[in-house]
Amino acid sequence: MEITNDLKLPKTLINLYHKQRREYAETVGEANASATQLIAPPRIGLLRKKHYSELKQDVSERLWAILGTVIHRVMVDGADEEHIAEENLFIEIDGWLVKGGVDVQRQGNRVKIIDYKFTKSFKYQKNDFSDWEEQLNIYAYMVRKAKGYEVDELEVVMFVRDFSPGQVKNKGYPPASVVPVPITLWPVEKQEAFIRERITIHKDARRAAEWGEPLPKCSDLERWKRESDYAVMKPGGKRATKVCANQVAAEECRKKMKKPDDYEIVHREDDPTRCLGDYCGVAGFCEQWAEDHQNPKNAK
């Protein structure tokens, strides 16, 4: 991958990026996958590997990832006798060696895993922490298997990148620039079943790549595509009068209007935001995204 510096940022940032990449590669070692790789769509990882030499990214686009790693190092300095910071754990399951880099473990009568994330306020407002839930439950399982400790609590500490004090009064907005978020802890059986399922998915995808077969497609959820809906609205209008989950419900809503004939039903499909904004970094090499463009209803 070529790292550019179009904004002429200090060379130290580029040096730090490359150093972090080397250190990450060293910590993964002989592992087949890390916890974060397991929860990610296999298509993205395999396309990145295949086209790595063709990828290009500006260091300004990696800034928050770089700072995210830096804050982890700060946590090491802040750890005391009750906390273990930046511990890499490894477990073997279904023939795969899985690596997990746990930010902080608080140990005592109760074991708590704490993870630090740089993210935007929208994440908090959306109240969807399913990806964090998956990642931290993998860590909890690894702590149990690798160290013999039962984990009692999971938490993410959010560093809100775009925090604005003036918006705190708005419903659902983060109350501060740093916010602890409790994460649901799964039963051990669910943790293990999830890890085995993800390993199977990635094994099958890698086998497909080796044999030249089509890669598994990303799901709507993985593409950050919301469910479609049916809007009851006036022709040419910009705002829906009613929004329904299906066409039958929309028809019922329209019939209840004082003048049903003044309204129409519009089927609205959300764009796959991850693909549209190339947040995966490989949209230009993805046939799934290319097929979307070839479909007239999805063409922009």
Backbone hydrogen bonds, N-H to C=O, Kabsch-Sander energy under -0.5 kcal/mol:
donor,donor_aa,acceptor,acceptor_aa,energy
2,E,55,L,-2.7
3,I,1,M,-0.6
4,T,2,E,-0.6
4,T,57,Q,-2.2
8,K,5,N,-1.6
13,L,10,P,-1.7
14,I,10,P,-0.7
15,N,11,K,-2.5
16,L,12,T,-2.5
17,Y,13,L,-2.3
18,H,14,I,-2.3
19,K,15,N,-2.2
20,Q,16,L,-2.6
21,R,17,Y,-2.2
22,R,18,H,-2.1
23,E,19,K,-2.4
24,Y,20,Q,-2.4
25,A,21,R,-2.2
26,E,22,R,-2.0
27,T,23,E,-2.1
28,V,24,Y,-2.2
29,G,25,A,-1.8
31,A,28,V,-2.4
32,N,97,L,-2.3
33,A,97,L,-1.4
35,A,99,K,-2.0
38,L,34,S,-2.1
39,I,35,A,-1.6
40,A,36,T,-0.8
44,I,41,P,-0.6
45,G,41,P,-1.4
46,L,42,P,-2.5
47,L,43,R,-2.3
48,R,44,I,-2.3
49,K,45,G,-2.0
50,K,46,L,-2.4
51,H,47,L,-2.3
52,Y,49,K,-0.7
54,E,51,H,-1.6
55,L,51,H,-0.9
55,L,52,Y,-1.0
57,Q,2,E,-2.5
59,V,4,T,-2.7
61,E,58,D,-1.6
62,R,59,V,-1.1
63,L,60,S,-0.8
66,I,62,R,-2.4
67,L,63,L,-2.7
68,G,64,W,-2.2
69,T,65,A,-1.5
70,V,66,I,-1.7
71,I,67,L,-2.5
72,H,68,G,-1.1
73,R,69,T,-1.3
74,V,70,V,-1.6
75,M,71,I,-1.7
76,V,72,H,-1.2
77,D,73,R,-1.3
78,G,74,V,-1.2
79,A,75,M,-0.7
79,A,76,V,-0.9
83,H,80,D,-1.4
84,I,105,Q,-2.5
85,A,83,H,-0.5
86,E,103,D,-3.5
87,E,102,V,-2.0
88,N,86,E,-0.5
89,L,87,E,-0.5
89,L,100,G,-2.9
91,I,98,V,-2.0
93,I,91,I,-0.5
93,I,96,W,-2.7
96,W,93,I,-1.8
98,V,91,I,-3.1
98,V,96,W,-0.6
99,K,33,A,-2.2
100,G,89,L,-2.5
102,V,87,E,-2.5
102,V,100,G,-0.9
103,D,101,G,-0.5
104,V,114,I,-1.8
105,Q,84,I,-2.5
106,R,112,K,-3.1
107,Q,82,E,-3.1
107,Q,105,Q,-0.6
111,V,150,E,-0.6
112,K,106,R,-2.4
112,K,110,R,-0.5
113,I,153,E,-2.4
114,I,104,V,-2.8
115,D,155,E,-2.3
117,K,157,V,-2.3
119,T,117,K,-0.6
119,T,159,F,-2.2
123,K,120,K,-1.3
124,Y,120,K,-0.7
125,Q,121,S,-2.3
126,K,122,F,-2.9
127,N,123,K,-1.1
128,D,123,K,-0.8
129,F,127,N,-0.6
133,E,129,F,-2.5
134,E,130,S,-2.1
135,Q,131,D,-2.1
136,L,132,W,-2.7
137,N,133,E,-1.7
138,I,134,E,-1.6
139,Y,135,Q,-1.9
140,A,136,L,-2.3
141,Y,137,N,-2.0
142,M,138,I,-2.2
143,V,139,Y,-2.7
144,R,140,A,-1.9
145,K,141,Y,-2.5
146,A,142,M,-3.3
147,K,143,V,-1.9
148,G,143,V,-0.6
148,G,144,R,-1.0
149,Y,143,V,-1.2
151,V,149,Y,-0.5
152,D,111,V,-2.7
153,E,111,V,-1.5
154,L,183,I,-0.6
155,E,113,I,-2.0
156,V,181,V,-2.5
157,V,115,D,-3.1
158,M,156,V,-0.7
158,M,179,V,-3.2
159,F,117,K,-3.3
160,V,158,M,-0.7
160,V,177,S,-3.1
161,R,119,T,-3.0
161,R,159,F,-0.8
163,F,160,V,-1.2
167,Q,164,S,-2.4
168,V,165,P,-1.4
170,N,167,Q,-1.7
173,Y,170,N,-1.9
179,V,158,M,-2.2
181,V,156,V,-3.4
183,I,154,L,-2.1
186,W,184,T,-0.5
191,Q,187,P,-2.0
192,E,188,V,-2.6
193,A,189,E,-2.3
194,F,190,K,-2.2
195,I,191,Q,-2.2
196,R,192,E,-2.5
197,E,193,A,-2.2
198,R,194,F,-2.4
199,I,195,I,-2.4
200,T,196,R,-2.3
201,I,197,E,-2.2
202,H,198,R,-2.3
203,K,199,I,-2.9
204,D,200,T,-2.5
205,A,201,I,-1.9
206,R,202,H,-2.5
207,R,203,K,-2.3
208,A,204,D,-2.2
209,A,205,A,-2.2
210,E,206,R,-2.2
211,W,207,R,-1.9
212,G,209,A,-0.8
213,E,208,A,-2.8
223,R,219,S,-1.6
224,W,221,L,-1.4
225,K,220,D,-3.0
226,R,224,W,-0.6
229,D,268,R,-2.2
230,Y,244,C,-3.0
231,A,229,D,-0.5
231,A,266,V,-2.9
232,V,242,K,-3.2
233,M,231,A,-0.7
233,M,264,E,-2.4
237,G,234,K,-2.6
241,T,232,V,-2.7
242,K,232,V,-1.5
244,C,230,Y,-3.0
250,A,246,N,-1.8
251,E,247,Q,-2.5
252,E,248,V,-1.9
253,C,249,A,-2.2
254,R,250,A,-2.5
255,K,251,E,-2.1
256,K,252,E,-1.1
257,M,254,R,-1.3
262,D,259,K,-2.2
263,Y,260,P,-1.8
264,E,233,M,-3.1
266,V,231,A,-2.8
266,V,264,E,-0.5
267,H,265,I,-0.5
268,R,229,D,-2.9
268,R,266,V,-0.7
269,E,267,H,-0.5
270,D,226,R,-0.5
273,T,224,W,-1.1
273,T,271,D,-1.5
274,R,223,R,-1.9
275,C,223,R,-0.6
275,C,272,P,-0.8
276,L,272,P,-2.8
277,G,273,T,-2.3
278,D,275,C,-1.2
279,Y,274,R,-2.1
280,C,274,R,-0.9
281,G,278,D,-0.6
285,F,282,V,-1.9
286,C,283,A,-1.2
287,E,285,F,-0.6
290,A,286,C,-1.8
291,E,287,E,-2.4
292,D,288,Q,-1.3
293,H,289,W,-1.6
294,Q,290,A,-1.5
295,N,291,E,-1.0
295,N,292,D,-0.6
298,N,295,N,-2.0
299,A,295,N,-1.3
